[in-house]
Protein backbone atom coordinates (compact mmCIF):
# COMPACT_ATOMS: atom_id res chain seq x y z
CA UNK A 1 0.00 0.00 0.00
CA UNK A 2 2.69 2.48 1.06
CA UNK A 3 4.91 1.53 -1.86
CA UNK A 4 2.01 1.95 -4.26
CA UNK A 5 1.32 5.42 -2.85
CA UNK A 6 4.94 6.43 -3.36
CA UNK A 7 4.84 5.27 -6.97
CA UNK A 8 1.61 7.21 -7.53
CA UNK A 9 3.17 10.40 -6.12
CA UNK A 10 6.19 9.98 -8.38
CA UNK A 11 3.94 9.53 -11.38
CA UNK A 12 1.74 12.57 -10.64
CA UNK A 13 4.18 15.12 -9.21
CA UNK A 14 6.66 16.78 -11.64
CA UNK A 15 10.22 15.61 -10.96
CA UNK A 16 11.63 19.11 -10.19
CA UNK A 17 8.89 19.66 -7.59
CA UNK A 18 9.45 16.22 -6.07
CA UNK A 19 13.22 16.73 -5.95
CA UNK A 20 12.78 20.11 -4.26
CA UNK A 21 10.52 18.56 -1.63
CA UNK A 22 13.06 15.81 -0.95
CA UNK A 23 15.91 18.34 -0.69
CA UNK A 24 13.88 20.45 1.75
CA UNK A 25 13.06 17.44 3.90
CA UNK A 26 16.72 16.34 3.98
CA UNK A 27 17.85 19.87 4.87
CA UNK A 28 15.45 19.91 7.83
CA UNK A 29 16.80 16.53 8.98
CA UNK A 30 20.35 17.88 8.68
CA UNK A 31 19.52 20.89 10.85
CA UNK A 32 18.36 18.75 13.79
CA UNK A 33 20.97 16.01 13.38
CA UNK A 34 23.21 15.78 16.47
CA UNK A 35 26.67 17.25 16.04
CA UNK A 36 29.27 14.75 14.87
CA UNK A 37 33.01 14.59 15.47
CA UNK A 38 34.87 16.57 12.79
CA UNK A 39 38.55 15.96 13.46
CA UNK A 40 40.45 17.66 10.63
CA UNK A 41 43.92 16.93 11.98
CA UNK A 42 44.82 14.24 9.45
CA UNK A 43 43.43 15.96 6.36
CA UNK A 44 45.88 16.95 3.65
CA UNK A 45 46.46 20.70 3.44
CA UNK A 46 44.67 22.29 0.50
CA UNK A 47 47.68 24.40 -0.49
CA UNK A 48 49.80 21.28 -1.13
CA UNK A 49 47.68 20.31 -4.15
CA UNK A 50 48.18 21.61 -7.68
CA UNK A 51 45.43 20.43 -9.99
CA UNK A 52 47.16 21.92 -13.02
CA UNK A 53 50.22 19.74 -12.41
CA UNK A 54 48.01 16.68 -11.91
CA UNK A 55 46.05 17.14 -15.14
CA UNK A 56 49.11 17.94 -17.25
CA UNK A 57 51.12 14.82 -16.40
CA UNK A 58 51.96 13.22 -19.77
CA UNK A 59 53.06 9.91 -18.23
CA UNK A 60 49.66 9.54 -16.59
CA UNK A 61 47.97 10.46 -19.88
CA UNK A 62 49.73 7.56 -21.60
CA UNK A 63 48.82 5.14 -18.81
CA UNK A 64 45.21 6.37 -18.92
CA UNK A 65 44.88 5.61 -22.62
CA UNK A 66 45.90 2.00 -22.02
CA UNK A 67 43.85 1.32 -18.90
CA UNK A 68 40.81 3.25 -20.03
CA UNK A 69 40.88 1.46 -23.36
CA UNK A 70 40.82 -1.91 -21.61
CA UNK A 71 37.89 -0.91 -19.38
CA UNK A 72 35.93 0.64 -22.24
CA UNK A 73 36.36 -2.58 -24.18
CA UNK A 74 34.27 -4.31 -21.51
CA UNK A 75 31.68 -1.63 -20.78
CA UNK A 76 31.08 -0.48 -24.35
CA UNK A 77 29.68 2.98 -25.06
CA UNK A 78 30.26 4.82 -21.78
CA UNK A 79 27.81 7.59 -22.59
CA UNK A 80 25.01 5.00 -22.54
CA UNK A 81 25.64 3.65 -19.06
CA UNK A 82 24.79 5.20 -15.73
CA UNK A 83 27.15 6.18 -12.97
CA UNK A 84 30.19 8.44 -12.89
CA UNK A 85 30.56 10.05 -16.33
CA UNK A 86 33.65 9.31 -18.50
CA UNK A 87 35.32 12.66 -17.77
CA UNK A 88 34.98 12.18 -14.02
CA UNK A 89 36.41 8.66 -14.28
CA UNK A 90 39.41 10.15 -16.00
CA UNK A 91 39.81 12.69 -13.19
CA UNK A 92 39.62 9.90 -10.60
CA UNK A 93 42.34 7.98 -12.41
CA UNK A 94 44.63 11.02 -12.57
CA UNK A 95 44.07 11.79 -8.89
CA UNK A 96 44.95 8.24 -7.83
CA UNK A 97 48.11 8.33 -9.93
CA UNK A 98 49.10 11.70 -8.43
CA UNK A 99 48.20 11.13 -4.77
CA UNK A 100 49.48 7.53 -4.76
CA UNK A 101 47.21 6.26 -1.96
CA UNK A 102 47.97 2.88 -0.45
CA UNK A 103 44.41 2.26 0.74
CA UNK A 104 41.22 3.65 -0.82
CA UNK A 105 37.64 3.45 0.42
CA UNK A 106 34.85 3.92 -2.12
CA UNK A 107 31.28 4.39 -0.90
CA UNK A 108 28.83 3.53 -3.69
CA UNK A 109 29.99 0.84 -6.14
CA UNK A 110 26.96 0.73 -8.46
CA UNK A 111 28.17 -0.87 -11.75
CA UNK A 112 31.83 -0.55 -10.80
CA UNK A 113 32.96 1.90 -13.50
CA UNK A 114 34.77 4.22 -11.09
CA UNK A 115 35.85 1.20 -9.02
CA UNK A 116 37.73 -0.36 -11.94
CA UNK A 117 39.44 2.90 -12.92
CA UNK A 118 40.66 3.36 -9.35
CA UNK A 119 41.80 -0.28 -9.11
CA UNK A 120 43.67 -0.14 -12.43
CA UNK A 121 45.43 3.03 -11.32
CA UNK A 122 46.43 1.38 -8.05
CA UNK A 123 47.80 -1.60 -9.94
CA UNK A 124 49.62 0.69 -12.38
CA UNK A 125 51.40 2.35 -9.42
CA UNK A 126 52.92 -1.06 -8.67
CA UNK A 127 52.46 -0.68 -4.94
CA UNK A 128 50.73 -2.90 -2.41
CA UNK A 129 47.72 -0.60 -2.62
CA UNK A 130 44.16 -1.81 -2.60
CA UNK A 131 40.63 -0.56 -2.17
CA UNK A 132 37.41 -1.38 -0.38
CA UNK A 133 34.21 -0.62 -2.31
CA UNK A 134 30.97 -0.77 -0.34
CA UNK A 135 27.39 -0.58 -1.57
CA UNK A 136 24.08 -1.03 0.21
CA UNK A 137 23.13 -3.75 -2.32
CA UNK A 138 25.07 -6.73 -3.66
CA UNK A 139 26.50 -5.21 -6.85
CA UNK A 140 27.65 -8.62 -8.06
CA UNK A 141 24.31 -10.37 -7.60
CA UNK A 142 23.51 -12.48 -10.70
CA UNK A 143 19.97 -11.09 -10.99
CA UNK A 144 19.49 -8.05 -8.75
CA UNK A 145 22.73 -6.18 -9.38
CA UNK A 146 22.55 -2.86 -11.26
CA UNK A 147 24.80 -4.35 -13.95
CA UNK A 148 22.05 -6.82 -14.86
CA UNK A 149 19.31 -4.20 -14.95
CA UNK A 150 21.41 -1.97 -17.22
CA UNK A 151 22.17 -4.75 -19.67
CA UNK A 152 25.89 -5.19 -19.00
CA UNK A 153 27.44 -8.53 -19.85
CA UNK A 154 28.94 -9.24 -16.42
CA UNK A 155 29.04 -7.93 -12.85
CA UNK A 156 31.89 -5.69 -11.58
CA UNK A 157 33.71 -8.62 -9.98
CA UNK A 158 34.04 -10.47 -13.28
CA UNK A 159 35.10 -7.32 -15.14
CA UNK A 160 37.78 -6.79 -12.47
CA UNK A 161 38.96 -10.36 -12.93
CA UNK A 162 39.33 -9.87 -16.70
CA UNK A 163 41.18 -6.60 -16.12
CA UNK A 164 43.54 -8.38 -13.71
CA UNK A 165 42.80 -6.03 -10.83
CA UNK A 166 40.40 -8.11 -8.74
CA UNK A 167 43.22 -8.63 -6.25
CA UNK A 168 43.08 -4.89 -5.55
CA UNK A 169 39.35 -4.74 -4.72
CA UNK A 170 37.45 -5.85 -1.64
CA UNK A 171 33.74 -5.72 -2.54
CA UNK A 172 31.55 -5.19 0.53
CA UNK A 173 27.74 -5.21 0.83
CA UNK A 174 26.09 -3.20 3.57
CA UNK A 175 25.50 0.25 5.01
CA UNK A 176 28.48 2.56 4.53
CA UNK A 177 28.30 4.06 8.02
CA UNK A 178 28.25 0.62 9.61
CA UNK A 179 31.42 -0.37 7.77
CA UNK A 180 33.11 2.95 8.48
CA UNK A 181 32.33 2.78 12.18
CA UNK A 182 33.49 -0.82 12.64
CA UNK A 183 36.51 -1.19 10.35
CA UNK A 184 40.03 -1.10 11.75
CA UNK A 185 41.46 -0.12 8.38
CA UNK A 186 42.83 3.36 7.70
CA UNK A 187 42.69 5.05 4.32
CA UNK A 188 44.64 7.61 2.33
CA UNK A 189 41.63 8.51 0.17
CA UNK A 190 37.89 8.15 0.78
CA UNK A 191 35.58 8.59 -2.22
CA UNK A 192 31.97 9.31 -1.22
CA UNK A 193 29.49 8.53 -3.99
CA UNK A 194 26.67 6.70 -2.24
CA UNK A 195 23.68 8.30 -0.53
CA UNK A 196 23.83 11.97 -1.58
CA UNK A 197 21.36 13.27 1.01
CA UNK A 198 22.70 16.01 3.28
CA UNK A 199 22.32 14.01 6.54
CA UNK A 200 24.10 10.98 5.03
CA UNK A 201 27.00 13.02 3.61
CA UNK A 202 27.43 14.90 6.90
CA UNK A 203 27.74 11.63 8.82
CA UNK A 204 29.91 9.95 6.17
CA UNK A 205 32.39 12.85 6.13
CA UNK A 206 32.58 12.70 9.93
CA UNK A 207 33.24 8.96 9.80
CA UNK A 208 35.73 9.34 6.95
CA UNK A 209 37.75 11.91 8.89
CA UNK A 210 38.27 9.38 11.66
CA UNK A 211 39.55 6.79 9.14
CA UNK A 212 42.16 8.94 7.39
CA UNK A 213 45.86 8.42 7.57
CA UNK A 214 47.95 11.56 7.95
CA UNK A 215 47.71 13.60 4.76
CA UNK A 216 44.57 11.82 3.55
CA UNK A 217 41.81 13.37 1.47
CA UNK A 218 38.07 12.92 1.04
CA UNK A 219 36.63 13.12 -2.46
CA UNK A 220 32.98 13.97 -3.06
CA UNK A 221 30.89 13.28 -6.13
CA UNK A 222 27.80 15.32 -7.07
CA UNK A 223 28.96 18.41 -5.20
CA UNK A 224 27.14 21.37 -6.75
CA UNK A 225 28.61 24.68 -5.48
CA UNK A 226 25.90 26.92 -4.14
CA UNK A 227 23.42 24.08 -4.74
CA UNK A 228 23.10 25.34 -8.32
CA UNK A 229 23.05 23.28 -11.56
CA UNK A 230 26.31 22.66 -13.42
CA UNK A 231 24.89 21.21 -16.63
CA UNK A 232 22.39 22.36 -19.28
CA UNK A 233 19.63 20.00 -18.17
CA UNK A 234 19.31 21.94 -14.91
CA UNK A 235 19.57 18.85 -12.70
CA UNK A 236 21.13 19.37 -9.30
CA UNK A 237 21.83 17.40 -6.12
CA UNK A 238 22.08 19.68 -3.10
CA UNK A 239 22.91 17.21 -0.32
CA UNK A 240 26.74 17.27 -0.45
CA UNK A 241 26.83 21.09 -0.63
CA UNK A 242 24.47 21.57 2.33
CA UNK A 243 26.34 18.95 4.36
CA UNK A 244 29.67 20.68 3.77
CA UNK A 245 28.18 24.06 4.63
CA UNK A 246 27.34 22.76 8.10
CA UNK A 247 30.70 21.02 8.42
CA UNK A 248 32.64 24.15 7.52
CA UNK A 249 30.69 26.19 10.09
CA UNK A 250 31.40 23.65 12.82
CA UNK A 251 35.07 23.33 11.90
CA UNK A 252 36.48 26.21 9.77
CA UNK A 253 39.73 24.26 9.41
CA UNK A 254 37.92 22.10 6.84
CA UNK A 255 37.55 23.42 3.32
CA UNK A 256 36.08 22.03 0.11
CA UNK A 257 37.74 22.41 -3.29
CA UNK A 258 35.43 21.92 -6.30
CA UNK A 259 37.60 20.57 -9.13
CA UNK A 260 35.77 22.81 -11.60
CA UNK A 261 36.59 22.65 -15.32
CA UNK A 262 38.67 19.69 -16.48
CA UNK A 263 40.93 19.62 -19.58
CA UNK A 264 38.55 17.08 -21.13
CA UNK A 265 34.76 16.69 -21.63
CA UNK A 266 32.51 15.40 -18.86
CA UNK A 267 28.88 15.40 -20.02
CA UNK A 268 26.25 17.40 -21.90
CA UNK A 269 28.91 19.23 -23.86
CA UNK A 270 30.60 20.61 -20.74
CA UNK A 271 34.01 20.16 -19.15
CA UNK A 272 32.91 20.88 -15.61
CA UNK A 273 32.92 18.15 -12.98
CA UNK A 274 30.90 17.72 -9.80
CA UNK A 275 33.92 16.17 -8.08
CA UNK A 276 35.19 18.11 -5.08
CA UNK A 277 37.97 17.49 -2.58
CA UNK A 278 37.68 17.95 1.18
CA UNK A 279 40.98 19.18 2.58
CA UNK A 280 42.46 21.21 5.43
CA UNK A 281 42.22 24.96 4.98
CA UNK A 282 45.54 26.86 4.69
CA UNK A 283 46.89 28.16 7.98
CA UNK A 284 46.44 31.95 8.36
CA UNK A 285 49.78 33.62 9.00
CA UNK A 286 48.68 35.19 12.30
CA UNK A 287 47.52 31.95 13.89
CA UNK A 288 49.67 29.41 15.77
CA UNK A 289 51.64 26.85 13.80
CA UNK A 290 50.14 23.85 12.07
CA UNK A 291 50.81 21.43 14.90
CA UNK A 292 49.22 23.69 17.48
CA UNK A 293 46.25 24.30 15.24
CA UNK A 294 45.92 20.57 14.59
CA UNK A 295 45.56 19.82 18.27
CA UNK A 296 43.17 22.76 18.70
CA UNK A 297 41.03 21.45 15.85
CA UNK A 298 40.96 17.98 17.38
CA UNK A 299 39.73 19.35 20.72
CA UNK A 300 37.20 21.75 19.20
CA UNK A 301 35.79 19.39 16.56
CA UNK A 302 35.06 16.36 18.77
CA UNK A 303 31.49 16.61 19.99
CA UNK A 304 30.80 16.37 23.69
C-alpha positions as CSV (number, residue, x, y, z in Angstrom):
1,X,0.0,0.0,0.0
2,X,2.7,2.5,1.1
3,X,4.9,1.5,-1.9
4,X,2.0,1.9,-4.3
5,X,1.3,5.4,-2.8
6,X,4.9,6.4,-3.4
7,X,4.8,5.3,-7.0
8,X,1.6,7.2,-7.5
9,X,3.2,10.4,-6.1
10,X,6.2,10.0,-8.4
11,X,3.9,9.5,-11.4
12,X,1.7,12.6,-10.6
13,X,4.2,15.1,-9.2
14,X,6.7,16.8,-11.6
15,X,10.2,15.6,-11.0
16,X,11.6,19.1,-10.2
17,X,8.9,19.7,-7.6
18,X,9.5,16.2,-6.1
19,X,13.2,16.7,-6.0
20,X,12.8,20.1,-4.3
21,X,10.5,18.6,-1.6
22,X,13.1,15.8,-0.9
23,X,15.9,18.3,-0.7
24,X,13.9,20.4,1.8
25,X,13.1,17.4,3.9
26,X,16.7,16.3,4.0
27,X,17.9,19.9,4.9
28,X,15.5,19.9,7.8
29,X,16.8,16.5,9.0
30,X,20.4,17.9,8.7
31,X,19.5,20.9,10.9
32,X,18.4,18.7,13.8
33,X,21.0,16.0,13.4
34,X,23.2,15.8,16.5
35,X,26.7,17.2,16.0
36,X,29.3,14.7,14.9
37,X,33.0,14.6,15.5
38,X,34.9,16.6,12.8
39,X,38.5,16.0,13.5
40,X,40.5,17.7,10.6
41,X,43.9,16.9,12.0
42,X,44.8,14.2,9.5
43,X,43.4,16.0,6.4
44,X,45.9,17.0,3.7
45,X,46.5,20.7,3.4
46,X,44.7,22.3,0.5
47,X,47.7,24.4,-0.5
48,X,49.8,21.3,-1.1
49,X,47.7,20.3,-4.1
50,X,48.2,21.6,-7.7
51,X,45.4,20.4,-10.0
52,X,47.2,21.9,-13.0
53,X,50.2,19.7,-12.4
54,X,48.0,16.7,-11.9
55,X,46.0,17.1,-15.1
56,X,49.1,17.9,-17.3
57,X,51.1,14.8,-16.4
58,X,52.0,13.2,-19.8
59,X,53.1,9.9,-18.2
60,X,49.7,9.5,-16.6
61,X,48.0,10.5,-19.9
62,X,49.7,7.6,-21.6
63,X,48.8,5.1,-18.8
64,X,45.2,6.4,-18.9
65,X,44.9,5.6,-22.6
66,X,45.9,2.0,-22.0
67,X,43.9,1.3,-18.9
68,X,40.8,3.3,-20.0
69,X,40.9,1.5,-23.4
70,X,40.8,-1.9,-21.6
71,X,37.9,-0.9,-19.4
72,X,35.9,0.6,-22.2
73,X,36.4,-2.6,-24.2
74,X,34.3,-4.3,-21.5
75,X,31.7,-1.6,-20.8
76,X,31.1,-0.5,-24.3
77,X,29.7,3.0,-25.1
78,X,30.3,4.8,-21.8
79,X,27.8,7.6,-22.6
80,X,25.0,5.0,-22.5
81,X,25.6,3.6,-19.1
82,X,24.8,5.2,-15.7
83,X,27.2,6.2,-13.0
84,X,30.2,8.4,-12.9
85,X,30.6,10.1,-16.3
86,X,33.7,9.3,-18.5
87,X,35.3,12.7,-17.8
88,X,35.0,12.2,-14.0
89,X,36.4,8.7,-14.3
90,X,39.4,10.1,-16.0
91,X,39.8,12.7,-13.2
92,X,39.6,9.9,-10.6
93,X,42.3,8.0,-12.4
94,X,44.6,11.0,-12.6
95,X,44.1,11.8,-8.9
96,X,45.0,8.2,-7.8
97,X,48.1,8.3,-9.9
98,X,49.1,11.7,-8.4
99,X,48.2,11.1,-4.8
100,X,49.5,7.5,-4.8
101,X,47.2,6.3,-2.0
102,X,48.0,2.9,-0.5
103,X,44.4,2.3,0.7
104,X,41.2,3.6,-0.8
105,X,37.6,3.5,0.4
106,X,34.9,3.9,-2.1
107,X,31.3,4.4,-0.9
108,X,28.8,3.5,-3.7
109,X,30.0,0.8,-6.1
110,X,27.0,0.7,-8.5
111,X,28.2,-0.9,-11.8
112,X,31.8,-0.6,-10.8
113,X,33.0,1.9,-13.5
114,X,34.8,4.2,-11.1
115,X,35.9,1.2,-9.0
116,X,37.7,-0.4,-11.9
117,X,39.4,2.9,-12.9
118,X,40.7,3.4,-9.3
119,X,41.8,-0.3,-9.1
120,X,43.7,-0.1,-12.4
121,X,45.4,3.0,-11.3
122,X,46.4,1.4,-8.0
123,X,47.8,-1.6,-9.9
124,X,49.6,0.7,-12.4
125,X,51.4,2.3,-9.4
126,X,52.9,-1.1,-8.7
127,X,52.5,-0.7,-4.9
128,X,50.7,-2.9,-2.4
129,X,47.7,-0.6,-2.6
130,X,44.2,-1.8,-2.6
131,X,40.6,-0.6,-2.2
132,X,37.4,-1.4,-0.4
133,X,34.2,-0.6,-2.3
134,X,31.0,-0.8,-0.3
135,X,27.4,-0.6,-1.6
136,X,24.1,-1.0,0.2
137,X,23.1,-3.7,-2.3
138,X,25.1,-6.7,-3.7
139,X,26.5,-5.2,-6.8
140,X,27.7,-8.6,-8.1
141,X,24.3,-10.4,-7.6
142,X,23.5,-12.5,-10.7
143,X,20.0,-11.1,-11.0
144,X,19.5,-8.1,-8.8
145,X,22.7,-6.2,-9.4
146,X,22.6,-2.9,-11.3
147,X,24.8,-4.3,-13.9
148,X,22.1,-6.8,-14.9
149,X,19.3,-4.2,-15.0
150,X,21.4,-2.0,-17.2
151,X,22.2,-4.7,-19.7
152,X,25.9,-5.2,-19.0
153,X,27.4,-8.5,-19.9
154,X,28.9,-9.2,-16.4
155,X,29.0,-7.9,-12.8
156,X,31.9,-5.7,-11.6
157,X,33.7,-8.6,-10.0
158,X,34.0,-10.5,-13.3
159,X,35.1,-7.3,-15.1
160,X,37.8,-6.8,-12.5
161,X,39.0,-10.4,-12.9
162,X,39.3,-9.9,-16.7
163,X,41.2,-6.6,-16.1
164,X,43.5,-8.4,-13.7
165,X,42.8,-6.0,-10.8
166,X,40.4,-8.1,-8.7
167,X,43.2,-8.6,-6.2
168,X,43.1,-4.9,-5.6
169,X,39.4,-4.7,-4.7
170,X,37.5,-5.9,-1.6
171,X,33.7,-5.7,-2.5
172,X,31.5,-5.2,0.5
173,X,27.7,-5.2,0.8
174,X,26.1,-3.2,3.6
175,X,25.5,0.3,5.0
176,X,28.5,2.6,4.5
177,X,28.3,4.1,8.0
178,X,28.3,0.6,9.6
179,X,31.4,-0.4,7.8
180,X,33.1,3.0,8.5
181,X,32.3,2.8,12.2
182,X,33.5,-0.8,12.6
183,X,36.5,-1.2,10.4
184,X,40.0,-1.1,11.8
185,X,41.5,-0.1,8.4
186,X,42.8,3.4,7.7
187,X,42.7,5.1,4.3
188,X,44.6,7.6,2.3
189,X,41.6,8.5,0.2
190,X,37.9,8.1,0.8
191,X,35.6,8.6,-2.2
192,X,32.0,9.3,-1.2
193,X,29.5,8.5,-4.0
194,X,26.7,6.7,-2.2
195,X,23.7,8.3,-0.5
196,X,23.8,12.0,-1.6
197,X,21.4,13.3,1.0
198,X,22.7,16.0,3.3
199,X,22.3,14.0,6.5
200,X,24.1,11.0,5.0
201,X,27.0,13.0,3.6
202,X,27.4,14.9,6.9
203,X,27.7,11.6,8.8
204,X,29.9,10.0,6.2
205,X,32.4,12.8,6.1
206,X,32.6,12.7,9.9
207,X,33.2,9.0,9.8
208,X,35.7,9.3,6.9
209,X,37.8,11.9,8.9
210,X,38.3,9.4,11.7
211,X,39.6,6.8,9.1
212,X,42.2,8.9,7.4
213,X,45.9,8.4,7.6
214,X,48.0,11.6,8.0
215,X,47.7,13.6,4.8
216,X,44.6,11.8,3.5
217,X,41.8,13.4,1.5
218,X,38.1,12.9,1.0
219,X,36.6,13.1,-2.5
220,X,33.0,14.0,-3.1
221,X,30.9,13.3,-6.1
222,X,27.8,15.3,-7.1
223,X,29.0,18.4,-5.2
224,X,27.1,21.4,-6.8
225,X,28.6,24.7,-5.5
226,X,25.9,26.9,-4.1
227,X,23.4,24.1,-4.7
228,X,23.1,25.3,-8.3
229,X,23.1,23.3,-11.6
230,X,26.3,22.7,-13.4
231,X,24.9,21.2,-16.6
232,X,22.4,22.4,-19.3
233,X,19.6,20.0,-18.2
234,X,19.3,21.9,-14.9
235,X,19.6,18.8,-12.7
236,X,21.1,19.4,-9.3
237,X,21.8,17.4,-6.1
238,X,22.1,19.7,-3.1
239,X,22.9,17.2,-0.3
240,X,26.7,17.3,-0.4
241,X,26.8,21.1,-0.6
242,X,24.5,21.6,2.3
243,X,26.3,19.0,4.4
244,X,29.7,20.7,3.8
245,X,28.2,24.1,4.6
246,X,27.3,22.8,8.1
247,X,30.7,21.0,8.4
248,X,32.6,24.2,7.5
249,X,30.7,26.2,10.1
250,X,31.4,23.6,12.8
251,X,35.1,23.3,11.9
252,X,36.5,26.2,9.8
253,X,39.7,24.3,9.4
254,X,37.9,22.1,6.8
255,X,37.5,23.4,3.3
256,X,36.1,22.0,0.1
257,X,37.7,22.4,-3.3
258,X,35.4,21.9,-6.3
259,X,37.6,20.6,-9.1
260,X,35.8,22.8,-11.6
261,X,36.6,22.6,-15.3
262,X,38.7,19.7,-16.5
263,X,40.9,19.6,-19.6
264,X,38.5,17.1,-21.1
265,X,34.8,16.7,-21.6
266,X,32.5,15.4,-18.9
267,X,28.9,15.4,-20.0
268,X,26.2,17.4,-21.9
269,X,28.9,19.2,-23.9
270,X,30.6,20.6,-20.7
271,X,34.0,20.2,-19.2
272,X,32.9,20.9,-15.6
273,X,32.9,18.1,-13.0
274,X,30.9,17.7,-9.8
275,X,33.9,16.2,-8.1
276,X,35.2,18.1,-5.1
277,X,38.0,17.5,-2.6
278,X,37.7,18.0,1.2
279,X,41.0,19.2,2.6
280,X,42.5,21.2,5.4
281,X,42.2,25.0,5.0
282,X,45.5,26.9,4.7
283,X,46.9,28.2,8.0
284,X,46.4,32.0,8.4
285,X,49.8,33.6,9.0
286,X,48.7,35.2,12.3
287,X,47.5,31.9,13.9
288,X,49.7,29.4,15.8
289,X,51.6,26.8,13.8
290,X,50.1,23.9,12.1
291,X,50.8,21.4,14.9
292,X,49.2,23.7,17.5
293,X,46.3,24.3,15.2
294,X,45.9,20.6,14.6
295,X,45.6,19.8,18.3
296,X,43.2,22.8,18.7
297,X,41.0,21.4,15.8
298,X,41.0,18.0,17.4
299,X,39.7,19.3,20.7
300,X,37.2,21.8,19.2
301,X,35.8,19.4,16.6
302,X,35.1,16.4,18.8
303,X,31.5,16.6,20.0
304,X,30.8,16.4,23.7
